[in-house]
Amino acid sequence: MWLSVHVVEFEVQTSGVRLMWADKSALGAINRPLQGSFKFQFECGLPMMPVPVVKALIQRQHPARRLFVPLIFALAAKLENMPLQKFVSNPTKIANSLVALYQRLRPDGVTCYFDLFIIAEALGCRLDWSTGSPGLERPSRETALRMLRQVPGEIKQHGRFPVALEVVHRLQGTLRNGPALVVGLPGPLRVAQQIFGQNILQEITEEEDDALDSFESLVEIILSVVQAFCLAGTQLLYFDELDVPPEFMSSWEDMMIALWKTARFHGALPVLSTPHSAHLQDWANAPLICMKPAVDESGARTEESFALALPASGELPADVSRWIQNRRCAMVMTDGEIPYQLDIQKLEQLLTAMRSFVAS
């Protein structure tokens, strides 16, 4: 049974007491003397803190409660009225904005960095920011193959990895004993498609040497990145991957085991999101799988714990009751990052609905 949380209100008499939110942006600021009486809310019978719940999931134990993990990163730039390109390169702005978001929303996980182009950019690909959001300029095949010859352990020194690692380090100190620290990364198939194009999936399925070598190189690179984020203090690693071709699934699983084991060894829970929930064979070493009501209509098909991934656009499925009633639902999160363009009112509606599912 999930632990319940009871909210208790009581009144405090004030005489010119001054309160201020840490954030002064679109989240709202209060910086005025308050006279008379007003109400505070405190939670009694608090459930287990987020990090011990994550640790239980790492050890494949049934968690004490569900986690509430909306993936909010780029939207913080919008709330700060700051261009996204500048925001993602400024660790101070990122850290301060995410702390303010946490203080206002109190999620169980704070998304320190979420970028599906971060690996391709660190390898040497260029990003086009002309539309305000990043777009990848695909290199030639020869250039892409040369990029993958880099030493995997050096990738974390390039692109925006130093910024992302610095954000994790700062939040690990600022939000100590608070939320789980989350980082969102692309899976190796997604990166392969970014730098080689759509045909790479067919080439991998047909076991062409260059394609398989490239995939193995990307797994090694991502493994090095995972180690760096874990050592910085990340506790939840979210992988956004493409649907794995059925013919390649066995090989994909074999090559990804080292990644999942490394994350768990360093105290981080790997979470896997694919367009359709992955049908894995090796559940003993599997990550936490995201189940999606919009596409997985039959409901959860596993006896393992899973994450319920709700649409990040704010439009929720009509019926998620069969998912919520499943006691293996260990986490309620968004299906990917909440988009930069989402209206603030829709964000509030989405988070309210997600919280209600967590408490069910």
ZIRA-V508926 format. One record per backbone hydrogen bond with DSSP energy under -0.5 kcal/mol. CO is the residue of the C=O (numbers start at 1). NH is the residue of the N-H. E is the energy in kcal/mol with one decimal. If there is no record, write none. Layout:
BEGIN
co=CO nh=NH e=E
co=CO nh=NH e=E
END
This chain:
BEGIN
co=6 nh=8 e=-0.5
co=6 nh=44 e=-2.7
co=8 nh=42 e=-2.2
co=10 nh=40 e=-1.8
co=12 nh=38 e=-1.2
co=14 nh=36 e=-0.9
co=17 nh=19 e=-0.5
co=17 nh=34 e=-2.1
co=19 nh=32 e=-0.6
co=25 nh=28 e=-2.0
co=29 nh=31 e=-0.5
co=32 nh=19 e=-0.8
co=34 nh=16 e=-1.0
co=34 nh=17 e=-1.1
co=36 nh=14 e=-2.8
co=38 nh=12 e=-2.2
co=40 nh=10 e=-1.3
co=42 nh=8 e=-2.6
co=42 nh=44 e=-0.5
co=44 nh=6 e=-1.5
co=49 nh=53 e=-1.2
co=50 nh=54 e=-2.3
co=51 nh=55 e=-2.5
co=52 nh=56 e=-1.9
co=53 nh=57 e=-1.9
co=54 nh=58 e=-2.3
co=55 nh=59 e=-1.7
co=56 nh=61 e=-3.2
co=57 nh=60 e=-1.5
co=64 nh=3 e=-0.8
co=67 nh=69 e=-0.7
co=67 nh=332 e=-3.2
co=68 nh=108 e=-2.9
co=68 nh=109 e=-0.8
co=69 nh=334 e=-0.9
co=70 nh=72 e=-1.3
co=71 nh=73 e=-0.5
co=71 nh=338 e=-3.1
co=73 nh=76 e=-1.7
co=73 nh=77 e=-0.5
co=74 nh=77 e=-1.4
co=74 nh=78 e=-1.0
co=75 nh=79 e=-2.2
co=76 nh=80 e=-1.3
co=77 nh=82 e=-2.7
co=78 nh=81 e=-1.2
co=79 nh=26 e=-2.1
co=83 nh=87 e=-2.3
co=84 nh=88 e=-2.5
co=86 nh=89 e=-0.9
co=87 nh=90 e=-1.8
co=89 nh=91 e=-0.6
co=90 nh=94 e=-2.5
co=91 nh=95 e=-2.6
co=92 nh=96 e=-2.5
co=93 nh=97 e=-2.5
co=94 nh=98 e=-2.5
co=95 nh=99 e=-2.1
co=96 nh=100 e=-2.0
co=97 nh=101 e=-2.3
co=98 nh=102 e=-2.4
co=99 nh=103 e=-2.5
co=100 nh=104 e=-1.6
co=101 nh=105 e=-3.2
co=102 nh=106 e=-2.5
co=108 nh=180 e=-3.0
co=109 nh=111 e=-0.5
co=110 nh=112 e=-1.1
co=110 nh=182 e=-3.0
co=113 nh=184 e=-2.8
co=115 nh=118 e=-0.8
co=117 nh=121 e=-2.7
co=118 nh=122 e=-1.8
co=119 nh=123 e=-1.8
co=120 nh=124 e=-0.7
co=120 nh=125 e=-2.4
co=121 nh=124 e=-1.0
co=126 nh=137 e=-2.8
co=127 nh=129 e=-0.6
co=128 nh=135 e=-1.1
co=129 nh=132 e=-1.9
co=133 nh=131 e=-0.5
co=135 nh=128 e=-3.8
co=136 nh=138 e=-0.8
co=137 nh=126 e=-0.7
co=140 nh=144 e=-2.7
co=141 nh=145 e=-2.5
co=142 nh=146 e=-1.8
co=143 nh=147 e=-2.2
co=144 nh=148 e=-1.5
co=146 nh=149 e=-1.4
co=147 nh=150 e=-1.4
co=151 nh=154 e=-2.0
co=151 nh=155 e=-0.6
co=152 nh=155 e=-1.2
co=154 nh=157 e=-1.7
co=155 nh=158 e=-2.2
co=158 nh=161 e=-1.7
co=160 nh=164 e=-2.5
co=161 nh=165 e=-2.9
co=162 nh=166 e=-1.8
co=163 nh=167 e=-2.2
co=164 nh=168 e=-2.1
co=165 nh=169 e=-2.3
co=166 nh=170 e=-2.5
co=167 nh=171 e=-2.7
co=168 nh=172 e=-2.3
co=169 nh=173 e=-1.1
co=170 nh=174 e=-2.6
co=171 nh=175 e=-2.9
co=173 nh=176 e=-0.7
co=175 nh=178 e=-1.8
co=178 nh=51 e=-0.6
co=180 nh=110 e=-2.5
co=180 nh=182 e=-0.5
co=181 nh=235 e=-2.3
co=181 nh=236 e=-1.9
co=182 nh=112 e=-2.4
co=182 nh=113 e=-0.9
co=183 nh=185 e=-0.5
co=183 nh=238 e=-2.7
co=184 nh=115 e=-1.7
co=185 nh=240 e=-2.8
co=187 nh=191 e=-2.0
co=188 nh=192 e=-2.4
co=189 nh=193 e=-2.3
co=190 nh=194 e=-2.0
co=191 nh=195 e=-2.1
co=192 nh=196 e=-2.2
co=193 nh=197 e=-1.7
co=197 nh=200 e=-1.5
co=198 nh=201 e=-1.3
co=198 nh=202 e=-0.5
co=199 nh=203 e=-2.1
co=200 nh=204 e=-2.5
co=201 nh=205 e=-2.4
co=202 nh=206 e=-2.2
co=203 nh=208 e=-2.5
co=204 nh=207 e=-1.6
co=208 nh=212 e=-2.6
co=209 nh=213 e=-2.8
co=210 nh=214 e=-2.2
co=211 nh=215 e=-2.3
co=212 nh=216 e=-2.5
co=213 nh=217 e=-2.2
co=214 nh=218 e=-2.2
co=215 nh=219 e=-2.2
co=216 nh=220 e=-2.0
co=217 nh=221 e=-2.2
co=218 nh=222 e=-2.8
co=219 nh=223 e=-2.4
co=220 nh=224 e=-1.9
co=221 nh=225 e=-2.0
co=222 nh=226 e=-2.8
co=223 nh=227 e=-2.1
co=224 nh=228 e=-1.8
co=225 nh=229 e=-2.4
co=226 nh=230 e=-2.6
co=227 nh=231 e=-2.4
co=228 nh=232 e=-1.4
co=229 nh=233 e=-0.9
co=229 nh=234 e=-2.4
co=230 nh=233 e=-0.9
co=235 nh=269 e=-2.6
co=236 nh=183 e=-2.0
co=236 nh=238 e=-0.6
co=237 nh=239 e=-0.6
co=237 nh=271 e=-3.0
co=238 nh=185 e=-3.1
co=238 nh=240 e=-0.6
co=239 nh=241 e=-0.8
co=239 nh=273 e=-2.8
co=240 nh=187 e=-2.6
co=245 nh=248 e=-2.0
co=245 nh=249 e=-0.8
co=246 nh=249 e=-0.8
co=248 nh=252 e=-2.9
co=249 nh=253 e=-2.8
co=250 nh=254 e=-2.1
co=251 nh=255 e=-2.2
co=252 nh=256 e=-1.7
co=253 nh=257 e=-1.3
co=256 nh=260 e=-2.2
co=257 nh=261 e=-2.8
co=258 nh=262 e=-2.1
co=259 nh=263 e=-2.2
co=260 nh=264 e=-2.2
co=261 nh=265 e=-2.7
co=262 nh=266 e=-1.8
co=263 nh=268 e=-2.8
co=264 nh=267 e=-1.6
co=268 nh=270 e=-0.6
co=269 nh=237 e=-2.3
co=270 nh=288 e=-2.8
co=271 nh=239 e=-3.3
co=271 nh=273 e=-0.5
co=272 nh=290 e=-2.3
co=273 nh=241 e=-2.9
co=278 nh=280 e=-1.1
co=281 nh=283 e=-1.3
co=282 nh=285 e=-0.9
co=283 nh=286 e=-0.6
co=288 nh=272 e=-2.8
co=289 nh=291 e=-0.5
co=289 nh=307 e=-2.6
co=291 nh=293 e=-0.5
co=291 nh=309 e=-3.0
co=292 nh=295 e=-1.5
co=292 nh=296 e=-3.5
co=295 nh=297 e=-1.2
co=296 nh=299 e=-1.7
co=305 nh=289 e=-0.6
co=306 nh=330 e=-2.4
co=306 nh=331 e=-1.0
co=307 nh=291 e=-3.3
co=307 nh=309 e=-0.7
co=308 nh=310 e=-0.7
co=308 nh=333 e=-2.7
co=310 nh=335 e=-3.2
co=311 nh=314 e=-1.0
co=314 nh=316 e=-0.9
co=320 nh=323 e=-0.8
co=320 nh=324 e=-2.2
co=321 nh=325 e=-2.5
co=323 nh=326 e=-0.7
co=325 nh=327 e=-0.6
co=326 nh=329 e=-1.9
co=328 nh=306 e=-2.5
co=328 nh=330 e=-1.1
co=330 nh=67 e=-1.7
co=331 nh=308 e=-3.4
co=331 nh=333 e=-0.5
co=332 nh=69 e=-2.6
co=333 nh=310 e=-2.8
co=334 nh=336 e=-1.9
co=335 nh=312 e=-0.5
co=339 nh=342 e=-1.5
co=343 nh=347 e=-2.0
co=344 nh=348 e=-2.2
co=345 nh=349 e=-2.0
co=346 nh=350 e=-2.7
co=347 nh=351 e=-2.6
co=348 nh=352 e=-2.1
co=349 nh=353 e=-2.2
co=350 nh=354 e=-2.5
co=351 nh=355 e=-2.4
co=352 nh=356 e=-1.7
co=353 nh=357 e=-1.6
co=354 nh=358 e=-2.1
co=355 nh=359 e=-1.9
co=356 nh=360 e=-0.6
co=357 nh=360 e=-0.6
END
